[in-house]
């Protein structure tokens, strides 16, 4: 095959774990915030996630597999999260411990969404190495940078829940592990169906989209002092777009 399977797998793990972990470290370093900063962070997480969905995931899905596959995946992602939401009902404002549990729940759901789309991105790295080492290396660096805002978005609810920095970084880094699995699969398979990749990217987009509008943005407004939640969401979109456009 001419491909070092161990090297490709480690490249995928590096891109995923370092990328999301670094994003988590950036947000977790803020520590336990007051309500104004908390609402800003939650809005910021939602804004970054929207940028990832509409600047990165959906355009990539449309480019790779076309409208139908991407749209089917999008509906599946929204549908699954809606079913989970109805199966595990919650209220937006309750006791402090209940609210903390909600933030943890949101972070876990976001982490699952990020992990879901890290798998097909890992496939891209693996197939890139099949083409050439240089192509694979470039894809690895690109995916690592793309993962930084994703780790930032995932860390927002954990910071709101008071999760300590080392644990926050470890959890966000773990969301990048599937990228290593995807890289291994991509190197072994050599190629993956464009429709499969498009459905996967659409699915992750739909799951994240539901979380943003059902959890992050509403909670940012509930906790807001003045327009802190709105400013956070707008800043998240702008910074997310800038990172994805200029650093990717």
Secondary structure, DSSP 8 states (H G I E B T S, - for coil): ----HHHHHHHHHIIIIIHHHHHHHHHHTT-S--HHHHHHHHHHHHHHHHHIIIIIIHHHHHHHHHHHHHHHHHHHHHHHHHHHHHHS---SS--HHHHHHHHHHHHHHHHHHHHHHHHHHHHHHHHHHHH-HHHHHHHHHHHHHHHHHHHHHHHHHHHHTT--HHHHHHHHHHTTHHHHHHHHHHHHHS---HHHHHHHHHHHHHHHHHHIIIIIHHHHHHH-STTHHHHHHHHHHHHHHHIIIII-
